[in-house]
Amino acid sequence: MPAVGRLPLGGLVLAGLVMAATVAPARADVVPGGEGAGSESQVEGDRNGENISATAGAVVFDRSRNGTGKAAGPVKFATNWTPPACYYAPKYTPDQLQKHLEPIWEAESTGYEWDARQRDRYVKGEPYTDFNKDKAGEGHWWDSYVTAGREGDPGATDCDEPIFWVDENDDPPADIPQAVTPEVLAQLAYAEVRVPSTEVALAPEGTTKVNLPTWAWLDAAQFKPVSVTASVPLLGIEATTTAAPVSVQIEPGTPDAEIHPASGVCEIRSGRIGEPYARGKADETPPCGVTYLRSSGDDSYELTATVTWKIEWTGTGGAGGDLPDGSFGATQDVVVQEIQAINR
């Protein structure tokens, strides 16, 4: 695709006239790249007319099954992979593109040569004629959006393709990998996933003893899969990204400790990680836990529990697959006293 039709960087409209439309009014929970990001907005519009709201983003997120609570947070990617910092989605009708571009040309701030190429591209048939007004209601002009929260990332300027047309019910060009598809929506939803705190239950709680096995486990009622759905109502496509806990890694905060199991990784079994302590098991080795070998003195050790979350997605048309695992950890203070044994 020729690299005309894109404003010079200083005039680049990455998140200006943001829009989305539905057959009937719908609720947009997130407005990526637009004013009021993170708030609720009404999406008004119709597929065949010009009444498309400029207050809602092209991508809408449903976070109703996301992790909640003050300690909930985004997962850390297990690899160097990150969701896209920018993407392409419908933004303009033919009339809206005309209203967007003509004032720029008239201001002559981008230079005669650039303006002339623009007019050739969108007005004079190279390759579009009169902003594709003869196709009004049969497709949309697509442009770039910056993913909410990624505005300062270097990748936010990677979407520098000129504004392009996509016919109704057609796929975007295959040579534009950031064009919104169910898979791209799944990646954007990944960035919105929040998982609960990973503070583990301990027995003994808070204060333990040297050479006494400390049992660790996670509350199954609070430790369950979470998901976020991203959709483009205008296109009728969506994807749901789900994070499910699979294991927790215990780091005792000191080398003077034995971890159970020796790998420090407690796998999820029967929907639960670890096993709650029961009376009479004081001398048993816990399936998940730690035995401290040295007192913490007047201080405490910082035990870290990091949960690995397996990330999968499903989308429109039966699409789906895996995304890189994520992790989320929390620390808690453990006081270790110099007592060889204790009755529980």
Kinemage of the C-alpha trace (Angstrom):
@kinemage 1
@onewidth
@group {chain A} dominant
@subgroup {mainchain}
@vectorlist {calphas} color= white
{ca met a 1} P 0.000 0.000 0.000
{ca pro a 2} L 1.506 3.366 -0.951
{ca ala a 3} L 2.576 5.506 1.951
{ca val a 4} L 0.422 8.468 1.000
{ca gly a 5} L -2.624 9.608 2.876
{ca arg a 6} L -0.944 9.689 6.232
{ca leu a 7} L -0.329 13.019 7.920
{ca pro a 8} L 3.227 13.918 8.909
{ca leu a 9} L 3.875 12.852 12.494
{ca gly a 10} L 3.160 16.297 13.904
{ca gly a 11} L -0.361 16.205 12.502
{ca leu a 12} L -1.018 12.509 12.948
{ca val a 13} L -4.503 11.835 14.206
{ca leu a 14} L -4.002 8.723 16.333
{ca ala a 15} L -6.902 9.092 18.686
{ca gly a 16} L -8.928 12.059 17.547
{ca leu a 17} L -12.285 11.345 15.982
{ca val a 18} L -12.945 7.989 17.604
{ca met a 19} L -16.147 6.255 16.687
{ca ala a 20} L -18.132 3.056 16.829
{ca ala a 21} L -21.596 2.132 15.652
{ca thr a 22} L -24.141 -0.574 16.270
{ca val a 23} L -27.393 -1.588 14.701
{ca ala a 24} L -29.086 -0.489 17.900
{ca pro a 25} L -27.772 1.595 20.772
{ca ala a 26} L -25.339 -0.289 23.000
{ca arg a 27} L -23.117 0.428 25.962
{ca ala a 28} L -19.393 0.979 25.602
{ca asp a 29} L -17.581 0.231 28.842
{ca val a 30} L -14.218 1.459 27.613
{ca val a 31} L -13.315 4.203 25.175
{ca pro a 32} L -9.791 3.413 23.960
{ca gly a 33} L -8.001 6.407 22.582
{ca gly a 34} L -10.968 8.699 23.036
{ca glu a 35} L -12.125 11.212 25.577
{ca gly a 36} L -13.375 9.703 28.788
{ca ala a 37} L -11.279 6.572 28.498
{ca gly a 38} L -12.342 4.088 31.130
{ca ser a 39} L -15.786 5.615 31.507
{ca glu a 40} L -19.142 4.592 30.157
{ca ser a 41} L -20.525 6.097 26.951
{ca gln a 42} L -23.552 5.636 24.756
{ca val a 43} L -22.896 4.391 21.243
{ca glu a 44} L -25.438 5.807 18.843
{ca gly a 45} L -25.464 5.072 15.137
{ca asp a 46} L -26.588 2.940 12.242
{ca arg a 47} L -24.711 0.910 9.684
{ca asn a 48} L -26.073 2.660 6.616
{ca gly a 49} L -26.241 6.312 7.602
{ca glu a 50} L -23.958 9.093 8.685
{ca asn a 51} L -24.995 9.218 12.352
{ca ile a 52} L -21.896 7.714 13.955
{ca ser a 53} L -20.953 8.896 17.417
{ca ala a 54} L -17.558 10.493 18.012
{ca thr a 55} L -17.635 9.677 21.727
{ca ala a 56} L -17.005 5.921 21.760
{ca gly a 57} L -14.064 3.841 20.661
{ca ala a 58} L -14.072 1.276 17.899
{ca val a 59} L -13.258 -1.463 20.418
{ca val a 60} L -15.593 -2.049 23.375
{ca phe a 61} L -14.538 -4.049 26.450
{ca asp a 62} L -16.769 -6.134 28.718
{ca arg a 63} L -14.993 -6.458 32.078
{ca ser a 64} L -17.886 -7.972 34.027
{ca arg a 65} L -15.946 -11.248 34.549
{ca asn a 66} L -12.618 -9.598 35.265
{ca gly a 67} L -10.671 -9.833 38.505
{ca thr a 68} L -11.757 -7.343 41.143
{ca gly a 69} L -10.542 -5.961 44.438
{ca lys a 70} L -7.950 -3.418 45.510
{ca ala a 71} L -5.108 -5.894 45.115
{ca ala a 72} L -6.128 -7.045 41.618
{ca gly a 73} L -3.704 -6.108 38.865
{ca pro a 74} L -2.542 -6.829 35.317
{ca val a 75} L -0.605 -9.998 34.648
{ca lys a 76} L 3.062 -9.748 33.752
{ca phe a 77} L 3.813 -11.320 30.392
{ca ala a 78} L 5.993 -14.412 30.692
{ca thr a 79} L 7.862 -13.479 27.492
{ca asn a 80} L 8.843 -10.251 25.753
{ca trp a 81} L 5.506 -10.330 23.933
{ca thr a 82} L 3.120 -7.420 24.481
{ca pro a 83} L -0.338 -6.665 23.077
{ca pro a 84} L -0.375 -4.231 20.139
{ca ala a 85} L 0.201 -0.582 21.037
{ca cys a 86} L -1.868 0.480 18.043
{ca tyr a 87} L -4.369 -1.075 15.680
{ca tyr a 88} L -6.626 -0.256 12.729
{ca ala a 89} L -10.414 -0.224 12.876
{ca pro a 90} L -13.333 1.590 11.221
{ca lys a 91} L -13.263 5.328 11.900
{ca tyr a 92} L -14.964 7.334 9.152
{ca thr a 93} L -17.895 7.300 6.770
{ca pro a 94} L -17.223 8.913 3.365
{ca asp a 95} L -18.665 12.267 4.481
{ca gln a 96} L -16.728 12.168 7.737
{ca leu a 97} L -13.442 11.535 5.943
{ca gln a 98} L -14.125 14.479 3.662
{ca lys a 99} L -14.852 16.711 6.675
{ca his a 100} L -11.659 15.471 8.300
{ca leu a 101} L -9.273 15.927 5.359
{ca glu a 102} L -10.491 18.996 3.480
{ca pro a 103} L -9.775 21.476 6.322
{ca ile a 104} L -6.224 20.084 6.487
{ca trp a 105} L -5.742 20.629 2.777
{ca glu a 106} L -7.272 24.100 2.899
{ca ala a 107} L -4.935 25.124 5.728
{ca glu a 108} L -1.969 24.238 3.462
{ca ser a 109} L -0.018 23.309 6.573
{ca thr a 110} L 1.188 20.029 5.095
{ca gly a 111} L 2.530 21.373 1.819
{ca tyr a 112} L 1.207 21.465 -1.725
{ca glu a 113} L 2.836 18.206 -2.825
{ca trp a 114} L 1.416 16.202 0.059
{ca asp a 115} L -2.036 17.759 -0.348
{ca ala a 116} L -1.988 16.967 -4.060
{ca arg a 117} L -1.173 13.302 -3.410
{ca gln a 118} L -3.975 13.203 -0.870
{ca arg a 119} L -6.485 14.580 -3.366
{ca asp a 120} L -5.290 12.106 -5.968
{ca arg a 121} L -5.746 9.230 -3.527
{ca tyr a 122} L -9.130 10.070 -2.014
{ca val a 123} L -10.821 12.271 -4.618
{ca lys a 124} L -9.367 11.755 -8.097
{ca gly a 125} L -9.450 7.994 -8.400
{ca glu a 126} L -5.940 6.962 -7.417
{ca pro a 127} L -7.400 4.632 -6.224
{ca tyr a 128} L -10.526 6.204 -4.631
{ca thr a 129} L -13.025 8.634 -6.124
{ca asp a 130} L -14.851 11.390 -4.219
{ca phe a 131} L -14.132 9.750 -0.835
{ca asn a 132} L -16.061 6.620 -1.970
{ca lys a 133} L -19.365 8.431 -1.503
{ca asp a 134} L -20.935 6.069 -4.022
{ca lys a 135} L -20.274 3.296 -1.462
{ca ala a 136} L -21.814 5.093 1.527
{ca gly a 137} L -23.415 2.453 3.745
{ca glu a 138} L -21.430 -0.328 2.054
{ca gly a 139} L -18.254 -0.056 4.097
{ca his a 140} L -16.057 2.268 6.150
{ca trp a 141} L -12.760 4.083 6.118
{ca trp a 142} L -10.302 2.492 8.527
{ca asp a 143} L -7.630 4.409 10.410
{ca ser a 144} L -5.268 3.890 13.326
{ca tyr a 145} L -6.064 3.918 17.030
{ca val a 146} L -3.645 3.912 19.940
{ca thr a 147} L -4.337 1.312 22.620
{ca ala a 148} L -5.432 2.998 25.850
{ca gly a 149} L -2.479 3.493 28.194
{ca arg a 150} L 0.105 2.910 25.451
{ca glu a 151} L 0.227 6.469 24.089
{ca gly a 152} L 3.878 6.972 25.013
{ca asp a 153} L 5.136 3.609 23.748
{ca pro a 154} L 7.402 3.593 20.671
{ca gly a 155} L 5.015 1.091 19.066
{ca ala a 156} L 2.163 3.584 19.222
{ca thr a 157} L 3.453 5.175 16.010
{ca asp a 158} L 3.859 1.882 14.131
{ca cys a 159} L 0.385 2.123 12.588
{ca asp a 160} L 1.365 4.551 9.835
{ca glu a 161} L -0.595 3.101 6.924
{ca pro a 162} L -2.715 5.630 5.036
{ca ile a 163} L -6.442 5.630 5.724
{ca phe a 164} L -7.947 2.768 3.707
{ca trp a 165} L -11.388 1.533 2.699
{ca val a 166} L -12.902 -1.853 3.628
{ca asp a 167} L -16.184 -2.993 2.079
{ca glu a 168} L -18.977 -4.239 4.309
{ca asn a 169} L -18.446 -7.924 5.264
{ca asp a 170} L -14.947 -7.957 3.736
{ca asp a 171} L -11.807 -8.713 5.700
{ca pro a 172} L -9.220 -5.945 6.084
{ca pro a 173} L -6.087 -6.274 3.898
{ca ala a 174} L -3.984 -9.264 4.893
{ca asp a 175} L -0.766 -7.242 4.696
{ca ile a 176} L -1.829 -5.032 7.620
{ca pro a 177} L -1.264 -7.247 10.702
{ca gln a 178} L -2.637 -4.684 13.168
{ca ala a 179} L -6.021 -4.491 11.431
{ca val a 180} L -8.633 -5.478 13.978
{ca thr a 181} L -9.652 -9.150 13.811
{ca pro a 182} L -10.835 -11.558 16.513
{ca glu a 183} L -7.176 -12.410 17.245
{ca val a 184} L -6.182 -8.742 17.563
{ca leu a 185} L -9.206 -8.204 19.804
{ca ala a 186} L -8.019 -11.117 21.971
{ca gln a 187} L -4.624 -9.460 22.333
{ca leu a 188} L -6.214 -6.127 23.262
{ca ala a 189} L -8.432 -7.907 25.807
{ca tyr a 190} L -5.313 -9.534 27.291
{ca ala a 191} L -4.039 -6.089 28.273
{ca glu a 192} L -7.304 -5.444 30.139
{ca val a 193} L -7.259 -8.679 32.179
{ca arg a 194} L -6.886 -8.156 35.913
{ca val a 195} L -6.183 -11.026 38.305
{ca pro a 196} L -6.709 -11.201 42.070
{ca ser a 197} L -4.021 -10.918 44.704
{ca thr a 198} L -1.890 -13.996 45.244
{ca glu a 199} L -1.399 -13.747 48.996
{ca val a 200} L -1.392 -17.319 50.263
{ca ala a 201} L -2.882 -18.683 53.456
{ca leu a 202} L -0.206 -19.945 55.848
{ca ala a 203} L -0.209 -22.271 58.853
{ca pro a 204} L 1.229 -21.183 61.201
{ca glu a 205} L -0.046 -17.740 60.181
{ca gly a 206} L 2.279 -14.725 60.327
{ca thr a 207} L 4.744 -16.254 62.806
{ca thr a 208} L 6.341 -19.661 62.368
{ca lys a 209} L 9.241 -21.573 63.907
{ca val a 210} L 12.647 -22.689 62.736
{ca asn a 211} L 12.520 -26.234 61.268
{ca leu a 212} L 8.721 -26.296 61.483
{ca pro a 213} L 7.002 -26.948 58.108
{ca thr a 214} L 4.776 -24.020 57.149
{ca trp a 215} L 1.794 -25.018 55.001
{ca ala a 216} L 0.682 -22.751 52.153
{ca trp a 217} L -2.479 -22.808 50.045
{ca leu a 218} L -4.784 -20.546 48.072
{ca asp a 219} L -8.491 -20.016 48.684
{ca ala a 220} L -10.236 -21.828 45.843
{ca ala a 221} L -13.345 -19.640 46.187
{ca gln a 222} L -11.361 -16.529 45.223
{ca phe a 223} L -8.859 -18.203 42.965
{ca lys a 224} L -10.633 -18.875 39.684
{ca pro a 225} L -10.468 -17.964 35.981
{ca val a 226} L -11.149 -14.381 34.909
{ca ser a 227} L -11.886 -13.027 31.444
{ca val a 228} L -12.392 -9.903 29.352
{ca thr a 229} L -14.303 -9.673 26.079
{ca ala a 230} L -13.345 -7.159 23.393
{ca ser a 231} L -15.674 -6.465 20.494
{ca val a 232} L -16.259 -4.161 17.557
{ca pro a 233} L -20.074 -3.910 17.382
{ca leu a 234} L -19.913 -2.235 13.981
{ca leu a 235} L -18.215 -5.305 12.507
{ca gly a 236} L -20.006 -7.933 14.574
{ca ile a 237} L -16.746 -9.491 15.800
{ca glu a 238} L -15.520 -10.236 19.299
{ca ala a 239} L -12.992 -12.240 21.289
{ca thr a 240} L -12.832 -13.353 24.900
{ca thr a 241} L -9.470 -13.730 26.605
{ca thr a 242} L -9.465 -15.952 29.689
{ca ala a 243} L -6.763 -16.274 32.333
{ca ala a 244} L -6.841 -19.444 34.417
{ca pro a 245} L -4.488 -20.134 37.367
{ca val a 246} L -2.283 -23.187 36.928
{ca ser a 247} L 0.438 -22.951 39.578
{ca val a 248} L 2.014 -20.815 42.277
{ca gln a 249} L 5.748 -20.395 42.876
{ca ile a 250} L 6.861 -19.912 46.487
{ca glu a 251} L 9.979 -17.853 47.201
{ca pro a 252} L 10.712 -17.800 50.963
{ca gly a 253} L 12.726 -14.569 50.991
{ca thr a 254} L 15.901 -16.210 52.298
{ca pro a 255} L 18.273 -18.956 51.094
{ca asp a 256} L 18.052 -20.502 54.574
{ca ala a 257} L 14.891 -22.409 53.809
{ca glu a 258} L 13.593 -25.606 52.262
{ca ile a 259} L 10.744 -25.234 49.767
{ca his a 260} L 7.984 -27.790 49.259
{ca pro a 261} L 8.055 -29.119 46.624
{ca ala a 262} L 11.763 -28.599 45.963
{ca ser a 263} L 11.028 -26.776 42.705
{ca gly a 264} L 9.012 -24.203 44.611
{ca val a 265} L 6.197 -24.585 42.081
{ca cys a 266} L 2.888 -25.816 43.491
{ca glu a 267} L 0.627 -27.109 40.735
{ca ile a 268} L -3.131 -26.701 40.782
{ca arg a 269} L -4.900 -29.978 41.611
{ca ser a 270} L -8.644 -30.543 41.748
{ca gly a 271} L -9.209 -26.804 41.458
{ca arg a 272} L -6.955 -26.003 44.417
{ca ile a 273} L -3.330 -25.022 44.911
{ca gly a 274} L -1.761 -26.412 48.061
{ca glu a 275} L -3.612 -28.004 50.951
{ca pro a 276} L -5.011 -26.354 54.086
{ca tyr a 277} L -3.294 -27.479 57.262
{ca ala a 278} L -5.246 -29.883 59.446
{ca arg a 279} L -4.572 -30.691 63.091
{ca gly a 280} L -2.224 -33.626 63.508
{ca lys a 281} L -0.127 -32.872 60.416
{ca ala a 282} L 2.508 -30.736 62.154
{ca asp a 283} L 5.302 -33.193 61.384
{ca glu a 284} L 4.232 -33.940 57.808
{ca thr a 285} L 5.788 -32.344 54.746
{ca pro a 286} L 3.201 -30.050 53.162
{ca pro a 287} L 2.453 -30.438 49.435
{ca cys a 288} L 3.024 -26.694 49.163
{ca gly a 289} L 4.964 -24.644 51.682
{ca val a 290} L 8.309 -23.833 53.223
{ca thr a 291} L 10.481 -24.823 56.189
{ca tyr a 292} L 12.645 -21.998 57.485
{ca leu a 293} L 16.058 -23.043 58.772
{ca arg a 294} L 17.088 -19.804 60.457
{ca ser a 295} L 15.354 -17.235 62.615
{ca ser a 296} L 14.427 -13.891 61.074
{ca gly a 297} L 15.667 -12.219 64.272
{ca asp a 298} L 14.033 -8.889 64.957
{ca asp a 299} L 12.910 -8.635 61.350
{ca ser a 300} L 10.830 -10.808 59.024
{ca tyr a 301} L 11.249 -12.625 55.747
{ca glu a 302} L 9.320 -11.524 52.665
{ca leu a 303} L 7.617 -14.588 51.262
{ca thr a 304} L 6.597 -14.104 47.636
{ca ala a 305} L 3.841 -16.127 45.985
{ca thr a 306} L 3.688 -15.745 42.203
{ca val a 307} L 0.812 -17.333 40.333
{ca thr a 308} L 1.189 -18.430 36.724
{ca trp a 309} L -1.924 -17.835 34.651
{ca lys a 310} L -2.570 -19.725 31.427
{ca ile a 311} L -4.050 -17.384 28.811
{ca glu a 312} L -6.433 -18.620 26.108
{ca trp a 313} L -8.878 -16.923 23.769
{ca thr a 314} L -11.961 -17.715 21.726
{ca gly a 315} L -13.532 -15.507 19.107
{ca thr a 316} L -16.065 -15.022 16.350
{ca gly a 317} L -16.269 -17.816 13.812
{ca gly a 318} L -14.762 -20.429 16.109
{ca ala a 319} L -11.360 -18.782 16.166
{ca gly a 320} L -9.185 -19.229 19.219
{ca gly a 321} L -5.875 -20.319 20.624
{ca asp a 322} L -3.241 -19.666 23.253
{ca leu a 323} L -1.511 -16.449 24.219
{ca pro a 324} L 1.679 -16.200 26.310
{ca asp a 325} L 1.291 -17.140 29.968
{ca gly a 326} L 1.150 -14.356 32.520
{ca ser a 327} L 2.133 -14.094 36.173
{ca phe a 328} L 1.103 -12.030 39.174
{ca gly a 329} L 2.757 -12.042 42.566
{ca ala a 330} L 2.501 -10.581 46.036
{ca thr a 331} L 4.725 -10.550 49.103
{ca gln a 332} L 3.844 -11.084 52.755
{ca asp a 333} L 5.916 -10.854 55.920
{ca val a 334} L 6.749 -14.035 57.811
{ca val a 335} L 8.345 -13.887 61.260
{ca val a 336} L 10.481 -16.932 62.069
{ca gln a 337} L 11.310 -17.582 65.724
{ca glu a 338} L 14.148 -19.686 67.114
{ca ile a 339} L 12.057 -22.481 68.639
{ca gln a 340} L 12.593 -26.059 67.573
{ca ala a 341} L 9.066 -27.304 68.042
{ca ile a 342} L 5.600 -26.188 69.010
{ca asn a 343} L 2.359 -27.942 69.822
{ca arg a 344} L -0.468 -26.987 67.509
